[in-house]
Amino acid sequence: MLFGNHTRKLPVLAIAVASLSMLVACGSDDSESSPSSEAPASSEAPTTTQADPKADWPDKIVLGAVPSEESTALVESYSKLIQVLEEELELEVEFFQATDYAGIIEAQISGKVDLAQYGPFSYVIAKFNGADIDPIGALVDAPDEEPGYQSYGIVKTGSDITDLEGFRGKKICFVDPGSTSGYLYPSAGLLELGIDPEADVTPVFAGGHDASVISVNNGDCDAGFAFDAMVDSVLIEAGDIAEGDITTVWKSEVIAGSPLAMQNGLPESLKAEIIRLVLEVANRDALLADGRCTSADDCGLTDENAWGWVPVADSFYDGVRAVCEATKSAKCEG
């Protein structure tokens, strides 16, 4: 083919010489780069490019959470998520139950926890303090719902406290210093009225949203704070308080929903698969459809009994950062 149509114009001898030269040249090339000598290399190439995508995955990942209420079976409320991750990723998922927000923050900063369910404020604190994490999604009660909730300021029904101004000088139940709806937003609300949440009230950290509400109901605190569903439904349905026992005298602005955050240092292919599973498989509708749940009542996720997670970006929590700065909270400083 190198000679094309020009061979027709050459004398027969020239053609023979040229043909001989061509054969010799081809013979010398065969020893260095002939298709047969290249075959082993080309047959090995797909093995390299098609290597096991899980080759750099760890044998185990750790999922951590903090209970929103007193719970001895927190891991049970995460069992569906754990099941999805273990079955689909084909690796072990270890559960880490922190006793408070500081515990989960420290665990992710140190890299001991790969996935963690946060409150918005504790997520922001973790980022402020160097955790290399980003949110996968935020908890919602329905797939078309905007992820968000409110903090309530509450009193025992019949109390002479009728608004947030009435909290001044009283014994007040907060949840935890790292709680969004149980401390950060309540602090911002008090500060707007010129009430120092440390000096102008007697603060009590109840340890859980349920404990804060129950303490107010029992008269152990004059007033307190907790997230909306704990007051409106969770404790009533559990029989811990009766409907009408508690009166809400203050509501915060809508707070960005609670995020599930993941370590950025995990292998890229593993991160992509975890994101897909959390957002597409670990929700009430998908779990019912694939038979992992037998009924909607058996299909709540986390101790908030949520539908699942919807995607959010880190910037979704800029509003929390703004409140953080407004309160001048030392927790917000990295």
C-alpha positions in Angstrom: 0.0 0.0 0.0 3.0 2.3 0.5 3.6 2.4 -3.2 0.0 2.9 -4.4 -0.5 3.3 -8.2 3.2 4.5 -8.8 4.3 0.8 -9.1 2.6 0.6 -12.5 5.1 3.0 -14.0 8.3 1.2 -12.7 10.2 -1.4 -14.7 9.7 -5.0 -13.7 13.2 -5.2 -12.1 12.5 -2.1 -10.1 9.3 -3.6 -8.9 11.0 -6.7 -7.8 13.8 -4.7 -5.9 11.2 -2.6 -4.3 9.1 -5.6 -3.3 12.2 -7.3 -1.8 13.1 -4.1 0.1 9.5 -3.9 1.3 9.7 -7.5 2.6 13.0 -6.9 4.3 11.6 -3.8 5.9 8.5 -5.6 7.1 10.7 -8.4 8.5 12.8 -6.0 10.6 9.7 -4.2 11.8 8.1 -7.5 12.9 10.9 -8.0 15.5 10.1 -4.7 17.2 6.5 -3.6 16.6 4.5 -6.2 14.7 0.9 -6.8 15.6 1.7 -10.2 17.0 4.5 -8.9 19.3 2.2 -6.1 20.5 -0.7 -8.4 21.3 0.2 -9.3 24.8 0.5 -5.6 25.8 -2.8 -4.7 24.2 -4.5 -7.7 25.8 -3.3 -6.6 29.3 -4.3 -3.0 28.9 -8.1 -3.6 29.5 -7.2 -5.5 32.7 -5.5 -2.3 34.0 -8.3 0.1 32.9 -11.0 -2.2 34.0 -9.5 -2.9 37.5 -11.9 -3.5 40.4 -13.4 0.0 41.2 -13.6 -1.1 44.8 -9.9 -1.9 45.1 -9.2 1.3 47.1 -12.3 1.0 49.3 -11.9 0.3 53.0 -13.3 -2.9 54.5 -15.5 -0.8 56.8 -17.1 2.6 57.1 -18.4 4.2 60.3 -21.8 5.9 60.6 -22.3 8.2 63.6 -25.2 10.0 65.2 -26.4 11.8 68.3 -29.9 11.0 69.7 -32.4 13.8 69.5 -34.0 12.2 72.6 -33.1 9.8 75.3 -32.5 6.6 73.3 -31.1 3.2 74.1 -31.8 1.9 70.6 -30.5 4.7 68.4 -28.8 2.2 66.1 -32.2 0.6 65.5 -33.6 3.8 64.0 -30.6 3.7 61.6 -30.9 0.0 60.7 -32.5 0.6 57.3 -29.8 3.0 56.2 -27.2 0.6 57.5 -28.8 -2.3 55.7 -28.8 -0.5 52.4 -25.2 0.6 52.7 -24.0 -2.9 53.8 -25.9 -4.8 51.1 -25.2 -2.4 48.2 -21.6 -1.5 49.1 -20.7 -5.0 50.3 -18.8 -3.7 53.2 -19.3 -3.5 57.0 -21.0 -0.4 58.5 -20.1 0.2 62.1 -22.4 2.5 64.1 -21.0 5.1 66.5 -23.5 6.6 69.0 -22.1 9.8 70.5 -23.5 11.0 73.8 -23.5 14.7 72.7 -22.8 16.9 69.7 -19.2 17.5 70.7 -18.6 13.8 70.5 -19.7 13.4 66.9 -17.9 16.6 65.9 -14.6 15.4 67.4 -15.0 12.0 65.8 -15.4 13.4 62.3 -12.6 16.0 62.8 -10.3 13.1 63.7 -11.5 11.0 60.8 -12.9 8.2 63.0 -16.4 8.6 61.6 -17.1 8.6 57.8 -20.8 9.5 57.8 -22.5 11.6 60.5 -26.0 12.8 61.0 -25.8 16.3 62.4 -28.0 19.1 63.6 -27.3 22.2 61.3 -25.4 24.1 64.0 -23.2 21.1 65.0 -22.4 20.6 61.2 -21.3 24.2 61.0 -19.2 23.9 64.2 -17.5 20.8 62.7 -16.7 22.7 59.5 -15.4 25.7 61.5 -13.1 23.4 63.4 -11.5 21.7 60.4 -13.7 18.7 59.6 -13.2 17.9 55.9 -16.8 17.1 55.2 -19.8 18.1 53.1 -23.5 17.3 53.3 -25.0 14.6 51.2 -28.6 15.6 52.0 -30.9 16.9 54.7 -33.7 15.0 56.5 -37.3 15.6 55.4 -40.7 14.1 56.2 -41.8 14.0 52.6 -39.9 14.0 49.3 -41.4 17.3 48.1 -40.8 19.1 51.3 -38.3 21.8 51.9 -35.8 20.6 54.5 -36.3 22.8 57.5 -37.9 23.1 61.0 -38.3 25.5 63.9 -37.2 26.0 67.4 -39.9 26.5 70.0 -39.8 28.5 73.2 -42.1 26.6 75.6 -43.7 26.9 79.0 -46.1 24.7 81.1 -49.6 25.6 80.2 -51.0 28.0 82.7 -47.6 29.7 83.3 -47.5 33.5 83.7 -44.8 33.6 81.0 -46.5 34.5 77.8 -43.6 35.5 75.5 -39.8 35.3 75.2 -39.3 38.5 77.2 -40.7 36.6 80.1 -37.7 34.2 80.1 -35.6 36.9 81.7 -34.4 35.9 85.1 -35.9 32.4 84.9 -34.5 28.9 85.0 -34.4 27.9 81.3 -33.9 24.4 79.8 -31.7 24.4 76.7 -30.8 21.1 75.0 -27.0 21.1 74.4 -24.4 23.8 73.7 -24.1 22.4 70.1 -27.8 22.2 69.4 -29.3 24.3 66.7 -32.9 24.5 67.8 -32.0 23.8 71.4 -29.4 26.5 71.9 -28.2 28.5 68.9 -31.5 29.9 67.6 -32.9 30.4 71.1 -29.8 32.3 72.1 -30.3 34.5 69.0 -33.9 35.1 70.0 -33.0 36.1 73.5 -30.1 38.4 72.4 -32.5 40.2 70.1 -34.4 41.2 73.3 -31.3 42.1 75.1 -31.3 38.9 77.2 -27.9 37.3 77.7 -28.5 33.5 77.5 -25.7 33.0 80.0 -26.1 35.9 82.5 -29.7 36.9 82.3 -31.2 33.5 82.8 -30.2 30.4 84.7 -29.3 28.0 81.9 -29.8 24.2 82.3 -28.6 21.8 79.6 -31.1 19.0 79.6 -29.2 16.8 77.1 -32.1 16.0 74.8 -35.0 17.7 73.2 -37.4 15.4 75.0 -35.7 16.0 78.3 -36.0 19.7 77.8 -39.8 19.5 77.2 -40.4 17.0 80.0 -38.4 19.1 82.4 -40.6 22.1 81.6 -43.7 20.0 82.0 -42.5 18.7 85.4 -41.7 22.2 86.6 -38.0 21.6 86.8 -37.5 24.5 84.5 -39.6 27.6 84.2 -39.4 27.5 80.4 -37.3 25.9 77.7 -36.6 25.2 74.1 -36.9 22.2 71.8 -37.5 21.5 68.1 -41.0 21.8 66.8 -42.0 18.1 66.2 -40.8 17.1 69.7 -43.4 19.5 71.2 -46.2 19.1 68.6 -46.2 15.3 68.1 -43.3 13.1 69.2 -43.8 13.2 73.0 -47.6 13.3 72.7 -47.6 10.1 70.5 -45.2 8.5 72.9 -47.5 9.3 75.9 -44.8 11.3 77.7 -46.9 14.4 77.7 -50.6 15.0 77.0 -51.9 17.3 74.3 -52.3 20.7 75.9 -49.7 20.3 78.6 -47.2 22.6 76.9 -47.8 26.0 75.4 -45.5 27.5 72.7 -44.8 31.2 73.3 -42.0 31.7 70.7 -41.0 30.3 67.3 -37.8 30.8 65.5 -37.4 31.4 61.8 -37.2 28.3 59.7 -33.9 26.5 60.2 -32.1 24.6 57.4 -32.7 20.8 57.8 -30.4 18.4 59.6 -27.6 17.1 57.3 -26.0 13.8 56.8 -22.3 14.7 56.2 -19.5 12.6 54.6 -15.8 12.7 54.8 -14.3 14.1 51.6 -11.2 11.9 52.0 -13.1 8.7 51.0 -12.4 7.2 47.6 -14.3 9.1 44.9 -16.1 6.0 43.6 -17.2 5.1 47.1 -18.4 8.6 47.8 -20.4 8.6 44.5 -22.1 5.3 45.4 -22.9 6.4 49.0 -24.5 9.6 47.7 -26.6 7.6 45.2 -27.7 5.1 47.9 -28.6 7.8 50.5 -30.6 9.9 48.0 -32.2 7.3 45.9 -32.4 4.0 47.9 -32.6 5.0 51.6 -36.0 6.6 51.7 -39.4 5.4 52.7 -40.8 5.0 49.2 -37.8 3.1 47.8 -37.5 0.9 50.9 -41.2 -0.1 50.6 -40.8 -0.7 46.8 -37.8 -3.0 47.2 -39.3 -5.0 50.1 -36.9 -3.8 52.8 -39.9 -2.5 54.7 -43.3 -4.1 55.1 -45.2 -1.0 56.0 -44.8 2.8 56.2 -44.9 2.5 60.0 -41.8 0.2 59.8 -40.0 2.6 57.4 -39.0 5.7 59.3 -35.4 6.8 59.1 -33.3 8.0 62.1 -34.8 8.7 65.5 -36.8 11.5 63.8 -38.8 8.9 61.8 -38.1 10.8 58.6 -38.9 10.0 55.0 -35.3 10.2 54.0 -32.8 12.8 52.7 -33.0 15.3 49.8 -29.8 16.8 48.3 -28.4 20.0 49.8 -25.1 21.9 49.3 -22.9 23.4 52.0 -24.2 26.9 51.1 -27.6 25.8 52.4 -26.2 26.3 55.9 -25.1 29.9 55.4 -28.1 31.1 57.3 -27.0 29.1 60.3 -23.5 30.7 59.9 -25.1 34.1 60.0 -26.9 33.4 63.2 -23.7 31.9 64.6 -21.9 35.2 63.9 -24.8 37.2 65.3 -24.7 35.4 68.6 -20.9 35.8 68.8 -20.9 32.2 69.9 -17.4 30.9 70.7 -18.5 27.6 69.2 -18.5 29.2 65.8 -14.8 30.0 65.9 -12.4 27.6 64.2 
